[in-house]
């Protein structure tokens, strides 16, 4: 009896395995047929070519001088609304070059000392501005001038070391 049961189980298993293969082949055939139909259904669109008149352009050469022409620079000059006190250094002139902004006075004084070692007439000013939730910023000013052109020239020189340098106008 066990032999018959074992033989019939093997026969059923073999039949199932052969029928799975047939289903897989049928699935593969249906997929291939569907992809062929999709390719045939796609219409080929031809876009007409348009010829445009092309203008002849003559290249322009620009001479690069190392000197900065301050009259051509459109510099962004900012003002600070509110209280502005000089914490250390000389009083400010009309245009000043700001190279650093700190919430901590010690950090501002440290940068001022480094600038002074490099020959700048640096100062630290305290403002009552509120930026990103912080009030009382310490701005480090590398140089201060009566005229805008001198301040711009100084800013351009300082931007080589302090990329975010900007001009402050004090009324």
C-alpha positions in Angstrom: 0.0 0.0 0.0 2.8 2.4 0.8 4.4 1.6 -2.5 1.2 2.6 -4.4 0.8 5.7 -2.4 4.5 6.7 -3.0 4.2 5.9 -6.7 1.0 7.9 -7.1 2.5 10.9 -5.2 5.5 10.9 -7.5 3.2 10.8 -10.5 1.1 13.7 -9.3 4.2 15.7 -8.5 5.7 15.1 -11.9 2.4 16.1 -13.5 2.3 19.3 -11.5 5.8 20.2 -12.4 5.2 19.7 -16.1 2.0 21.8 -16.0 3.9 24.7 -14.3 6.3 24.8 -17.1 3.5 25.0 -19.6 1.9 28.0 -17.7 5.3 29.7 -17.6 5.6 29.4 -21.3 2.1 30.7 -21.8 2.9 33.7 -19.7 6.1 34.4 -21.6 4.3 34.1 -24.9 1.5 36.5 -23.8 4.2 39.0 -22.6 6.1 38.9 -25.8 2.9 39.3 -27.8 1.9 42.4 -25.7 5.3 44.1 -26.1 5.2 43.5 -29.9 1.7 45.1 -30.1 2.9 48.0 -28.1 5.8 48.7 -30.4 3.5 48.4 -33.5 0.9 50.8 -31.9 3.5 53.5 -31.4 3.3 56.0 -34.3 6.5 57.5 -35.6 6.3 61.2 -35.6 8.4 63.1 -38.0 9.3 66.6 -37.1 9.9 68.9 -40.1 13.2 70.6 -40.1 13.3 74.3 -39.9 16.2 76.3 -41.3 16.9 79.5 -39.5 19.1 82.3 -40.7 22.2 82.3 -38.5 23.8 85.6 -37.9 27.5 85.8 -38.0 29.0 86.9 -34.6 32.3 88.6 -34.3 34.0 87.7 -31.0 34.8 90.6 -28.6 38.1 90.6 -26.7 38.3 92.3 -23.3 41.5 93.4 -21.8 41.9 92.2 -18.2 43.8 94.8 -16.1 44.9 93.8 -12.7 43.8 97.2 -11.3 40.2 97.4 -10.2 38.3 100.1 -11.8 36.2 101.3 -8.9 34.0 103.6 -11.0 32.6 100.5 -12.8 31.8 98.4 -9.8 28.2 98.5 -8.7 28.7 97.7 -5.1 26.0 96.7 -2.6 26.1 99.2 0.3 24.1 98.4 3.4 23.0 100.5 6.3 22.2 99.3 9.8 18.9 100.6 11.2 19.1 101.3 14.9 21.8 101.8 17.4 25.5 101.4 16.3 28.2 101.7 19.0 32.0 101.5 18.4 33.2 99.0 21.0 36.9 99.2 20.1 39.0 101.2 17.6 38.6 104.6 16.0 35.2 106.2 15.1 33.6 105.1 11.8 33.7 107.2 8.7 30.9 107.3 6.1 31.8 104.0 4.3 33.2 100.9 6.1 34.2 97.4 5.0 32.7 94.8 7.2 34.5 91.4 7.1 32.9 89.6 10.0 29.8 89.4 12.1 29.7 87.7 15.5 27.3 87.2 18.4 30.3 86.8 20.7 32.4 89.9 21.3 35.6 87.8 22.0 35.5 86.3 18.5 35.0 89.8 17.0 38.0 91.2 19.0 40.1 88.2 17.9 39.5 88.9 14.2 40.1 92.6 14.8 43.6 91.8 16.3 44.4 89.6 13.3 43.5 92.4 10.9 45.5 94.9 12.9 48.5 92.6 12.7 48.1 92.7 8.9 48.1 96.5 8.9 44.4 97.3 8.8 42.9 100.0 11.0 40.3 97.6 12.3 37.4 98.2 14.7 34.5 96.4 16.3 31.0 97.9 16.4 28.0 96.6 18.4 24.5 96.7 16.8 21.1 96.0 18.2 20.0 94.1 15.1 18.0 90.9 15.5 19.1 88.3 13.0 18.1 84.6 13.2 16.8 85.2 16.8 20.1 86.8 18.0 20.2 90.4 19.1 23.4 92.5 19.6 25.8 91.6 16.8 29.4 92.5 16.8 30.6 93.6 13.4 34.3 93.6 12.6 35.3 96.5 10.3 38.6 96.2 8.5 38.7 99.8 7.2 36.7 102.9 7.1 36.7 105.7 4.5 35.0 109.1 3.7 34.5 108.2 0.0 32.8 105.2 -1.6 35.5 104.6 -4.2 38.2 104.0 -1.6 35.9 101.7 0.4 35.1 99.7 -2.7 38.8 99.3 -3.6 39.5 98.1 -0.1 36.6 95.7 -0.1 37.7 94.1 -3.4 41.2 93.6 -1.9 39.7 92.1 1.3 37.4 89.8 -0.6 40.4 87.7 -1.5 40.6 86.6 2.1 37.1 87.5 3.4 34.8 86.4 0.6 31.7 87.8 2.4 33.0 91.3 2.9 30.5 94.1 2.4 30.1 97.8 2.7 28.4 99.6 5.5 27.2 103.2 5.1 26.8 105.2 8.3 24.6 108.3 7.9 
